[in-house]
Amino acid sequence: MADRAGRRVETAVRRGVVEVSEVTRTGVVVRTARFMANRVLALVEHPVPRVDGSERLLGEDPGVQGSALHPRV
């Protein structure tokens, strides 16, 4: 979610607390969550699946029906 909105996720460990913040491109913190460090196993951000199919293959030209790198069959 954060990456699609042009945001990034920053993590910090301070005094036994893991702090996760969602930050905009300009550096403004949108939201923050804090967890006890001894209770955290992993922090995983799962991508949100696209439903509109707007993702293109690498090297694909949006103005061309099929690109040289990835011809459509």
Backbone as a printed PyTorch tensor [residue, N CA C, xyz], in Angstrom:
tensor([[[  0.8240,  -1.1890,   0.0000],
         [  0.0000,   0.0000,   0.0000],
         [  0.8690,   1.2540,   0.0000]],

        [[  1.8690,   1.2660,   0.8510],
         [  2.6920,   2.4650,   0.9810],
         [  3.4040,   2.7990,  -0.3210]],

        [[  3.9640,   1.7920,  -0.9870],
         [  4.7280,   2.0350,  -2.2010],
         [  3.8480,   2.5590,  -3.3300]],

        [[  2.6370,   2.0900,  -3.4350],
         [  1.7370,   2.5320,  -4.5010],
         [  1.3280,   3.9910,  -4.3140]],

        [[  1.3120,   4.4640,  -3.1000],
         [  0.9410,   5.8480,  -2.8310],
         [  2.1680,   6.7570,  -2.8500]],

        [[  3.3180,   6.2310,  -3.2790],
         [  4.5340,   7.0200,  -3.3110],
         [  5.1360,   7.2120,  -1.9420]],

        [[  4.9000,   6.2800,  -1.0630],
         [  5.4110,   6.3740,   0.3050],
         [  6.4210,   5.2770,   0.5560]],

        [[  7.1430,   5.4090,   1.6470],
         [  8.1030,   4.3790,   2.0350],
         [  7.8750,   4.0160,   3.4920]],

        [[  8.3720,   2.8570,   3.8770],
         [  8.2390,   2.3880,   5.2480],
         [  9.6180,   2.4170,   5.8830]],

        [[  9.7410,   3.1100,   6.9970],
         [ 11.0070,   3.1860,   7.7250],
         [ 10.8640,   2.4570,   9.0510]],

        [[ 11.9220,   1.7440,   9.4460],
         [ 11.9100,   1.0410,  10.7320],
         [ 13.0760,   1.5160,  11.5760]],

        [[ 12.8840,   1.4990,  12.8830],
         [ 13.9330,   1.8750,  13.8300],
         [ 13.7440,   1.0530,  15.0970]],

        [[ 14.8670,   0.6710,  15.7130],
         [ 14.8190,  -0.0430,  16.9890],
         [ 15.4400,   0.8680,  18.0330]],

        [[ 14.6410,   1.2430,  19.0180],
         [ 15.1060,   2.1520,  20.0740],
         [ 14.6350,   1.6420,  21.4250]],

        [[ 15.5440,   1.4710,  22.3440],
         [ 15.2360,   1.0920,  23.7290],
         [ 14.2580,  -0.0780,  23.8300]],

        [[ 14.5010,  -1.1190,  23.0320],
         [ 13.6660,  -2.3050,  23.1080],
         [ 12.3250,  -2.1990,  22.4150]],

        [[ 12.1530,  -1.1730,  21.5900],
         [ 10.8950,  -0.9740,  20.8690],
         [ 11.1910,  -0.8570,  19.3760]],

        [[ 10.4560,  -1.6130,  18.5630],
         [ 10.5580,  -1.4970,  17.1080],
         [  9.4940,  -0.5040,  16.6680]],

        [[  9.9280,   0.5320,  15.9530],
         [  9.0140,   1.5710,  15.4840],
         [  8.9600,   1.5160,  13.9650]],

        [[  7.7620,   1.3910,  13.4110],
         [  7.5580,   1.3310,  11.9640],
         [  6.7460,   2.5530,  11.5640]],

        [[  7.2870,   3.3500,  10.6240],
         [  6.6130,   4.5780,  10.1980],
         [  6.4020,   4.5680,   8.6930]],

        [[  5.2360,   5.0290,   8.2590],
         [  4.9490,   5.2230,   6.8460],
         [  5.2060,   6.6980,   6.5490]],

        [[  6.1160,   6.9620,   5.5940],
         [  6.5840,   8.3200,   5.3290],
         [  6.2970,   8.6870,   3.8740]],

        [[  5.8230,   9.9210,   3.6430],
         [  5.5560,  10.3910,   2.2850],
         [  6.8600,  10.7470,   1.5940]],

        [[  6.7600,  11.0870,   0.3150],
         [  7.9490,  11.4760,  -0.4620],
         [  8.6290,  12.7120,   0.1130]],

        [[  7.8420,  13.5880,   0.7220],
         [  8.4060,  14.8240,   1.2740],
         [  8.9280,  14.6590,   2.6940]],

        [[  8.7830,  13.4540,   3.2720],
         [  9.3130,  13.2000,   4.6050],
         [  8.3270,  13.3550,   5.7410]],

        [[  7.0580,  13.5560,   5.4310],
         [  6.0300,  13.6990,   6.4570],
         [  5.5760,  12.3060,   6.9030]],

        [[  5.5880,  12.0670,   8.2180],
         [  5.1600,  10.7780,   8.7540],
         [  3.6360,  10.7020,   8.7190]],

        [[  3.1030,   9.6650,   8.0580],
         [  1.6560,   9.4900,   7.9330],
         [  1.1140,   8.7430,   9.1390]],

        [[  1.7620,   7.6330,   9.4870],
         [  1.3500,   6.8670,  10.6670],
         [  2.5330,   6.0840,  11.1980]],

        [[  2.4630,   5.7510,  12.4740],
         [  3.5400,   5.0480,  13.1620],
         [  2.9470,   3.9620,  14.0430]],

        [[  3.6400,   2.8240,  14.0870],
         [  3.2410,   1.7280,  14.9760],
         [  4.4650,   1.3170,  15.7790]],

        [[  4.2520,   0.9590,  17.0410],
         [  5.3550,   0.5500,  17.9140],
         [  5.0760,  -0.8360,  18.4670]],

        [[  6.1310,  -1.6680,  18.4940],
         [  6.0220,  -3.0390,  18.9870],
         [  7.1810,  -3.3150,  19.9270]],

        [[  6.9680,  -4.1710,  20.9130],
         [  8.0600,  -4.5840,  21.8010],
         [  9.0280,  -5.4380,  20.9800]],

        [[ 10.3160,  -5.0880,  21.0100],
         [ 11.3080,  -5.7530,  20.1670],
         [ 11.4230,  -7.2440,  20.4640]],

        [[ 11.2830,  -7.6490,  21.7260],
         [ 11.4310,  -9.0680,  22.0400],
         [ 10.2320,  -9.8920,  21.5760]],

        [[  9.1810,  -9.2520,  21.0740],
         [  8.0010,  -9.9570,  20.5570],
         [  7.9530,  -9.9840,  19.0290]],

        [[  8.8550,  -9.2730,  18.3650],
         [  8.8310,  -9.1690,  16.9070],
         [  9.7050, -10.2570,  16.2980]],

        [[  9.1280, -11.0610,  15.4190],
         [  9.8930, -12.0590,  14.6710],
         [ 10.3130, -11.5080,  13.3190]],

        [[  9.3760, -10.8860,  12.6090],
         [  9.6590, -10.3430,  11.2810],
         [  8.6160,  -9.2890,  10.9340]],

        [[  9.0320,  -8.3310,  10.1250],
         [  8.1070,  -7.3400,   9.5760],
         [  8.0610,  -7.5710,   8.0730]],

        [[  6.8950,  -7.8810,   7.5470],
         [  6.7500,  -8.1950,   6.1310],
         [  5.6500,  -7.3240,   5.5470]],

        [[  5.9730,  -6.6370,   4.4470],
         [  4.9600,  -5.8460,   3.7520],
         [  4.5750,  -6.6010,   2.4900]],

        [[  3.3410,  -7.0350,   2.4050],
         [  2.8610,  -7.7770,   1.2470],
         [  2.3180,  -6.8080,   0.2110]],

        [[  2.6590,  -7.0150,  -1.0750],
         [  2.1270,  -6.1310,  -2.1120],
         [  0.6340,  -6.3450,  -2.3120]],

        [[ -0.0420,  -5.2680,  -2.6300],
         [ -1.4730,  -5.3360,  -2.9070],
         [ -1.6360,  -5.7310,  -4.3700]],

        [[ -2.4040,  -6.7790,  -4.6730],
         [ -2.5550,  -7.1860,  -6.0800],
         [ -3.3200,  -6.1420,  -6.8770]],

        [[ -2.8580,  -5.9010,  -8.1020],
         [ -3.5440,  -4.9540,  -8.9850],
         [ -4.7110,  -5.6600,  -9.6570]],

        [[ -5.8150,  -4.9560,  -9.7720],
         [ -6.9840,  -5.5280, -10.4280],
         [ -7.2180,  -4.9180, -11.8060]],

        [[ -6.5660,  -3.7830, -12.1020],
         [ -6.7920,  -3.1210, -13.3830],
         [ -5.8410,  -3.5860, -14.4730]],

        [[ -4.8190,  -4.3640, -14.1360],
         [ -3.8780,  -4.8740, -15.1300],
         [ -3.0200,  -3.7970, -15.7480]],

        [[ -2.7710,  -2.7080, -15.0360],
         [ -2.0090,  -1.5990, -15.5950],
         [ -0.5020,  -1.8110, -15.5320]],

        [[ -0.0380,  -2.8700, -14.8740],
         [  1.4000,  -3.1250, -14.8360],
         [  1.8570,  -3.6370, -16.1860]],

        [[  2.9950,  -3.1180, -16.6540],
         [  3.5540,  -3.5530, -17.9270],
         [  4.8410,  -4.3150, -17.6710]],

        [[  5.1930,  -5.1790, -18.6050],
         [  6.4520,  -5.8910, -18.5200],
         [  7.5940,  -4.9130, -18.7320]],

        [[  8.7480,  -5.2120, -18.1510],
         [  9.9250,  -4.3680, -18.3010],
         [ 10.3130,  -4.3010, -19.7720]],

        [[ 10.4940,  -3.1190, -20.2980],
         [ 10.8720,  -2.9460, -21.6880],
         [  9.6900,  -2.8420, -22.6310]],

        [[  8.4940,  -2.9460, -22.1350],
         [  7.3070,  -2.8740, -22.9800],
         [  6.9380,  -1.4140, -23.2180]],

        [[  6.7310,  -1.0610, -24.4580],
         [  6.3660,   0.3010, -24.8280],
         [  4.8450,   0.4230, -24.8160]],

        [[  4.2880,   1.3540, -24.0230],
         [  2.8320,   1.4560, -23.9320],
         [  2.1710,   1.8790, -25.2380]],

        [[  2.9250,   2.5200, -26.1540],
         [  2.3380,   2.9700, -27.4090],
         [  2.3480,   1.9210, -28.5010]],

        [[  3.0090,   0.7970, -28.2680],
         [  3.1490,  -0.2440, -29.2770],
         [  2.3790,  -1.4740, -28.8200]],

        [[  1.6840,  -2.1240, -29.7550],
         [  0.8780,  -3.2960, -29.4070],
         [  1.7280,  -4.4040, -28.8060]],

        [[  2.8650,  -4.7300, -29.3870],
         [  3.7880,  -5.7330, -28.8440],
         [  5.1880,  -5.1690, -28.9270]],

        [[  6.0030,  -5.3370, -27.9320],
         [  7.3490,  -4.7770, -27.9820],
         [  8.3090,  -5.8230, -28.5130]],

        [[  9.5020,  -5.4030, -28.9010],
         [ 10.5120,  -6.3160, -29.4200],
         [ 11.0020,  -7.2650, -28.3350]],

        [[ 11.0380,  -6.8020, -27.0930],
         [ 11.5320,  -7.6450, -26.0080],
         [ 10.5120,  -8.6840, -25.5850]],

        [[  9.2470,  -8.3340, -25.6230],
         [  8.1880,  -9.2340, -25.1640],
         [  7.0510,  -9.2520, -26.1850]],

        [[  7.2660,  -9.9350, -27.3200],
         [  6.1800,  -9.9620, -28.3090],
         [  4.9780, -10.7280, -27.7780]],

        [[  3.8070, -10.2630, -28.1340],
         [  2.5790, -10.9370, -27.6940],
         [  2.2130, -12.0110, -28.6980]],

        [[  1.8790, -13.1430, -28.1800],
         [  1.5590, -14.2810, -29.0550],
         [  0.0690, -14.4610, -29.1350]]])
